[in-house]
Amino acid sequence: MNVSEFLERHFRHFNARETLAAAKAYRELLAQDGKMMVTLAGAMSTGELGLSLAEMIRQDKVHAITCTAANLEEDVFNLVAHDEYQLIENWRALSAEDECKLLEQGFNRVTDTCIPETVMRHIEGRLLKLWQQADQDKAPKTPAEFFFELLDDPDLPQHFQVPRENSWLAAAKDKNIPVIVPGVEDSTLGNIFAARVMDGSIGDHNAMRSGTYQMQQLAQWYQATTAQSPVGFFQIGGGIAGDFPICVVPMMRQDLKLDVPLWSYFCQISDAVTSYGGYSGAVPNEKITWEKLSLETPKFMIQSDASIVAPLIFAYVLEW
């Protein structure tokens, strides 16, 4: 059996059935010459989702990315320091004292994976030069543009510890698709950028393009794209990576009074549930009231582990 045959044979009920239905609808959108935005929250890059997502991008199954700044930077961290990471198989059994030892050893833990502090300082050194140049030239860039520039550094490939094709960011750069990164300050390198402005290494914050600037970029991409094709929304996790981009539609319809279509597909993979007003666990129908989705929009909510479900859906789409 290939993956498609396996899912069609065994994924019949509950979240499994929803997974297969979402994958089929993804194929159907592409069959209509539709385009898909994928949003990345959590630690998907450290979870090496790039192994499947990069191929989706290369084969024109993904046409835009919105991600947290952590996923942006961690894709590159993995690219240049993969072999220096430490895997903790019994991470649930770690004591506070064990965590202190990891800190003393220079590791930052993400569930079962420990990222070495050294890679963060390595990439900081390279990005600082780019930030300073942008500041000096009064030529601000978005967070993704800085990372695309970093990937152009001819010296960087000699530091790669995994193949470049494992990087979803490199694939996005090669295919020239939009990569939108709201809330950059909520990341290691966003923290460092703020610190370098504060210590005078960078003149001011204007070297980095703002979130509202990127919202305008995304709105313009959406308007141009939907003039030709329906656009879907595939959300991995919750948070700002999903909340930010989905809002461009009501922003254009309600605040700019533009006649643009609603999102034509919606799927979210999350373990969040509806409670206490948390948006990450909101059922898709709630988005109808915010003028993001319509009654007819195919809607899927898969309450499961994205590190398991997303590669299966991607494999199903890639086999089509």
C-alpha positions as CSV (number, residue, x, y, z in Angstrom):
1,M,0.0,0.0,0.0
2,N,1.0,3.6,-0.6
3,V,0.0,6.3,1.9
4,S,-3.2,7.1,-0.1
5,E,-4.3,3.5,-0.1
6,F,-3.5,3.1,3.6
7,L,-5.6,6.1,4.6
8,E,-8.5,5.2,2.4
9,R,-8.4,1.6,3.8
10,H,-8.0,2.4,7.5
11,F,-8.9,6.0,8.3
12,R,-12.7,5.6,8.6
13,H,-13.9,7.3,11.8
14,F,-13.3,10.1,14.2
15,N,-10.1,12.2,13.7
16,A,-8.9,9.6,11.2
17,R,-11.9,10.1,9.0
18,E,-11.6,13.9,9.3
19,T,-7.9,13.6,8.2
20,L,-8.8,11.7,5.1
21,A,-11.7,14.1,4.3
22,A,-9.4,17.1,4.7
23,A,-6.7,15.5,2.4
24,K,-9.3,14.7,-0.3
25,A,-10.7,18.2,-0.2
26,Y,-7.1,19.6,-0.4
27,R,-6.7,17.6,-3.7
28,E,-10.0,18.9,-4.9
29,L,-9.0,22.5,-4.4
30,L,-5.8,22.0,-6.3
31,A,-7.8,20.3,-9.1
32,Q,-9.7,23.5,-9.5
33,D,-6.4,25.3,-9.9
34,G,-6.7,26.5,-6.3
35,K,-3.9,27.8,-4.2
36,M,-3.1,26.9,-0.6
37,M,-1.6,28.9,2.3
38,V,-0.1,26.8,5.1
39,T,0.4,28.3,8.5
40,L,2.9,27.0,11.0
41,A,2.7,27.4,14.7
42,G,4.3,25.4,17.5
43,A,7.7,23.9,16.8
44,M,7.1,22.3,13.4
45,S,10.5,23.3,12.1
46,T,12.3,21.7,15.0
47,G,10.0,18.7,14.4
48,E,11.5,18.6,10.9
49,L,8.3,19.1,9.1
50,G,10.5,20.4,6.3
51,L,11.1,16.9,5.1
52,S,7.5,16.8,3.7
53,L,6.6,20.5,3.5
54,A,9.6,21.4,1.3
55,E,8.5,18.8,-1.2
56,M,4.9,20.2,-1.1
57,I,6.3,23.6,-2.0
58,R,8.6,22.2,-4.7
59,Q,5.7,20.4,-6.4
60,D,3.4,23.5,-6.3
61,K,1.0,22.1,-3.6
62,V,1.7,25.0,-1.3
63,H,1.7,28.6,-2.5
64,A,2.2,30.8,0.6
65,I,3.4,30.3,4.1
66,T,2.6,32.2,7.3
67,C,4.7,31.1,10.3
68,T,5.8,32.2,13.7
69,A,9.3,33.6,13.7
70,A,10.4,30.6,15.8
71,N,9.5,28.3,12.8
72,L,11.4,30.6,10.5
73,E,14.6,30.6,12.5
74,E,14.4,27.0,13.6
75,D,14.3,25.7,10.1
76,V,17.7,27.3,9.6
77,F,18.9,26.2,13.0
78,N,18.1,22.6,12.0
79,L,19.9,23.1,8.7
80,V,23.2,24.1,10.1
81,A,23.2,22.3,13.5
82,H,21.1,19.2,13.2
83,D,23.8,16.9,14.4
84,E,24.5,19.0,17.5
85,Y,20.9,18.7,18.8
86,Q,20.3,16.4,21.7
87,L,17.3,14.0,21.7
88,I,15.7,13.2,25.0
89,E,13.6,10.1,24.6
90,N,12.2,10.1,28.2
91,W,11.5,13.8,28.2
92,R,8.3,13.4,30.3
93,A,10.4,12.0,33.2
94,L,12.8,15.0,33.4
95,S,13.1,16.6,36.8
96,A,13.7,20.3,37.4
97,E,17.2,19.4,38.3
98,D,17.6,17.6,34.9
99,E,16.4,20.8,33.2
100,C,19.0,22.8,35.1
101,K,21.7,20.5,33.8
102,L,20.5,21.0,30.2
103,L,20.6,24.7,30.8
104,E,24.2,24.5,32.1
105,Q,25.2,22.5,29.1
106,G,23.9,25.2,26.8
107,F,20.7,23.6,25.6
108,N,17.1,24.9,25.0
109,R,14.5,22.1,25.2
110,V,11.5,21.8,22.9
111,T,9.7,18.7,24.1
112,D,12.1,15.8,23.2
113,T,14.6,18.0,21.3
114,C,17.3,20.2,22.7
115,I,18.6,23.0,20.6
116,P,22.2,24.1,21.3
117,E,22.6,27.8,22.2
118,T,25.7,27.9,19.9
119,V,23.6,27.7,16.8
120,M,21.6,30.7,17.9
121,R,24.8,32.8,18.3
122,H,26.1,31.5,15.0
123,I,23.1,32.7,13.1
124,E,22.9,35.9,15.2
125,G,26.4,36.8,14.0
126,R,25.4,36.4,10.4
127,L,22.0,38.2,10.7
128,L,23.5,41.1,12.7
129,K,25.5,42.1,9.6
130,L,22.4,42.0,7.5
131,W,20.4,44.0,10.0
132,Q,23.1,46.6,10.3
133,Q,23.4,46.9,6.5
134,A,19.6,47.4,6.2
135,D,19.7,50.0,9.0
136,Q,22.6,51.8,7.3
137,D,21.0,51.8,3.9
138,K,17.6,52.7,5.2
139,A,16.3,49.6,3.3
140,P,14.2,47.7,5.7
141,K,13.3,44.0,5.1
142,T,10.8,41.6,6.4
143,P,12.0,38.8,8.7
144,A,11.7,36.3,5.8
145,E,13.7,38.5,3.4
146,F,16.5,38.6,5.9
147,F,16.6,34.8,6.0
148,F,16.4,34.6,2.3
149,E,19.4,36.9,2.2
150,L,21.1,34.7,4.7
151,L,20.5,31.6,2.5
152,D,22.3,33.4,-0.3
153,D,25.5,33.6,1.8
154,P,28.0,31.5,-0.2
155,D,29.7,30.5,3.0
156,L,26.6,29.1,4.7
157,P,26.3,25.8,2.8
158,Q,29.6,24.5,4.2
159,H,27.9,24.5,7.6
160,F,24.9,22.5,6.5
161,Q,24.5,19.3,8.5
162,V,21.4,18.0,6.6
163,P,20.6,18.4,2.9
164,R,19.3,21.8,1.7
165,E,16.3,20.0,0.3
166,N,15.1,19.3,3.9
167,S,14.5,23.0,4.4
168,W,11.1,24.3,3.7
169,L,12.4,27.8,3.8
170,A,14.9,27.1,1.1
171,A,12.2,25.6,-1.0
172,A,10.0,28.7,-0.4
173,K,12.9,30.9,-1.5
174,D,13.5,28.8,-4.6
175,K,9.8,28.9,-5.6
176,N,9.5,32.6,-4.7
177,I,6.3,32.1,-2.6
178,P,5.3,34.6,0.1
179,V,6.5,33.9,3.6
180,I,4.7,36.1,6.1
181,V,6.1,36.2,9.7
182,P,4.0,38.2,12.2
183,G,5.1,38.7,15.8
184,V,8.9,38.4,15.1
185,E,9.6,39.7,18.7
186,D,8.2,36.4,20.0
187,S,11.3,34.5,18.9
188,T,15.0,34.0,19.8
189,L,16.3,36.2,17.0
190,G,13.5,38.7,17.5
191,N,14.6,39.1,21.1
192,I,18.2,39.5,19.9
193,F,17.2,42.1,17.3
194,A,15.5,44.2,20.1
195,A,18.6,43.8,22.3
196,R,20.9,45.0,19.5
197,V,18.7,48.1,19.0
198,M,18.9,48.7,22.8
199,D,22.7,48.4,23.0
200,G,23.2,50.6,19.9
201,S,24.4,47.9,17.5
202,I,21.5,48.7,15.3
203,G,20.3,52.3,14.9
204,D,16.6,51.7,15.4
205,H,13.7,49.2,15.0
206,N,12.9,50.4,11.4
207,A,15.4,48.0,9.9
208,M,12.8,45.3,10.3
209,R,9.5,45.5,8.5
210,S,6.4,45.6,10.7
211,G,3.5,43.1,11.0
212,T,1.1,45.6,9.5
213,Y,3.4,46.0,6.5
214,Q,3.3,42.3,6.0
215,M,-0.5,42.2,6.4
216,Q,-0.7,44.6,3.5
217,Q,1.7,42.4,1.5
218,L,-0.5,39.4,2.2
219,A,-3.7,41.2,1.4
220,Q,-2.3,42.3,-2.0
221,W,-1.2,38.7,-2.7
222,Y,-4.6,37.4,-1.7
223,Q,-6.5,39.9,-3.9
224,A,-4.3,39.2,-6.9
225,T,-4.4,35.4,-6.5
226,T,-8.2,35.1,-5.9
227,A,-8.8,37.1,-9.1
228,Q,-7.6,33.9,-10.8
229,S,-8.0,31.0,-8.3
230,P,-9.7,30.0,-5.1
231,V,-7.4,30.1,-2.1
232,G,-7.4,27.7,0.8
233,F,-6.1,27.9,4.4
234,F,-4.3,24.9,6.0
235,Q,-3.6,25.7,9.6
236,I,-1.1,23.7,11.7
237,G,-1.6,24.7,15.3
238,G,-3.1,27.9,16.5
239,G,-1.8,31.3,17.7
240,I,-0.7,34.2,15.6
241,A,0.5,32.1,12.7
242,G,-3.2,31.3,12.0
243,D,-5.0,34.3,13.5
244,F,-3.0,36.9,11.6
245,P,-3.3,35.7,8.0
246,I,-7.0,34.6,8.2
247,C,-7.9,38.2,9.2
248,V,-6.8,39.7,5.9
249,V,-10.2,38.7,4.3
250,P,-12.5,40.5,6.8
251,M,-10.0,43.4,6.8
252,M,-10.3,43.8,3.0
253,R,-14.1,43.2,3.0
254,Q,-15.1,45.2,6.0
255,D,-12.4,47.9,6.4
256,L,-11.4,48.5,2.7
257,K,-14.9,47.6,1.3
258,L,-13.3,45.4,-1.3
259,D,-15.2,42.6,-3.1
260,V,-12.9,39.7,-2.4
261,P,-14.0,36.1,-1.8
262,L,-13.8,34.3,1.5
263,W,-11.3,31.5,2.0
264,S,-12.3,28.6,-0.2
265,Y,-11.0,25.8,2.1
266,F,-10.2,25.5,5.8
267,C,-8.4,22.9,7.8
268,Q,-6.8,23.1,11.2
269,I,-4.8,20.5,13.0
270,S,-4.7,21.2,16.7
271,D,-5.0,19.6,20.1
272,A,-6.8,22.7,21.4
273,V,-10.5,22.5,22.3
274,T,-13.2,25.2,22.6
275,S,-13.0,26.6,26.1
276,Y,-12.7,30.0,27.9
277,G,-12.7,32.0,24.6
278,G,-9.5,30.5,23.3
279,Y,-9.4,31.1,19.5
280,S,-7.0,28.2,18.8
281,G,-9.6,25.7,19.7
282,A,-12.6,27.5,18.1
283,V,-14.6,25.4,15.7
284,P,-14.4,26.5,12.1
285,N,-18.1,27.6,12.0
286,E,-17.2,30.4,14.5
287,K,-15.2,32.0,11.7
288,I,-18.4,32.5,9.7
289,T,-19.4,35.2,12.1
290,W,-16.1,37.0,11.5
291,E,-16.6,36.9,7.7
292,K,-13.6,34.6,7.1
293,L,-15.4,31.5,5.9
294,S,-18.7,30.9,4.3
295,L,-21.5,28.4,4.8
296,E,-20.2,26.5,1.8
297,T,-16.5,26.5,2.6
298,P,-15.2,23.0,3.2
299,K,-14.2,23.0,6.9
300,F,-12.1,20.4,8.8
301,M,-10.9,20.4,12.4
302,I,-8.5,17.6,13.2
303,Q,-7.9,17.4,16.9
304,S,-4.6,15.4,16.9
305,D,-0.8,15.7,16.8
306,A,0.2,17.8,13.8
307,S,3.6,16.1,13.7
308,I,1.7,12.9,12.9
309,V,-1.2,14.2,10.8
310,A,0.4,16.9,8.6
311,P,3.0,14.5,6.9
312,L,0.2,12.0,6.2
313,I,-2.0,14.6,4.5
314,F,1.0,16.0,2.6
315,A,1.9,12.5,1.4
316,Y,-1.7,11.9,0.3
317,V,-1.6,15.2,-1.7
318,L,1.8,14.4,-3.2
319,E,0.7,11.0,-4.4
320,W,-2.1,12.7,-6.5
